[in-house]
């Protein structure tokens, strides 16, 4: 004789959450391990050793004074006359000036109220013109 079991099995209406924490932890570990972070890009500037000072003739210096408006005042050597130009024009000016005087140094002076963007634009123009000798200052 067979005994019939009239009890129905109860179906659970809950989502099993016992392994959710494990899965979340494994996903977190996976993304932390596989994610690559880009390296910060900055200005590649080689600074001189501390205490290194050298006397430079004013004829070997091109003063680039960055104004708060973004206009660059350019003065060569001891000359009192200045010409104003945009940062995009610095590259061609530097190429011409360096061909005349290979010992030329770019003295980039930034007004305290000028945005850093203007200084970076001038440095980019000098870098595009293959300038190797650059002096950075902030005007007082």
Secondary structure, 3 states (H helix, E strand, C coil): CCCCCCCCCCCCCCCCCCCHHHHHHHHHHHHHHHCCCCCCCCCCCCCCCCCCCCCCCHHHEEEEEECCCCCEEEEECCCCCCEEECHHHHHHHHHHHHHHCCCCEEEEEECCCCCHHHHHHHHHHHHHCCCCCEEEEECC
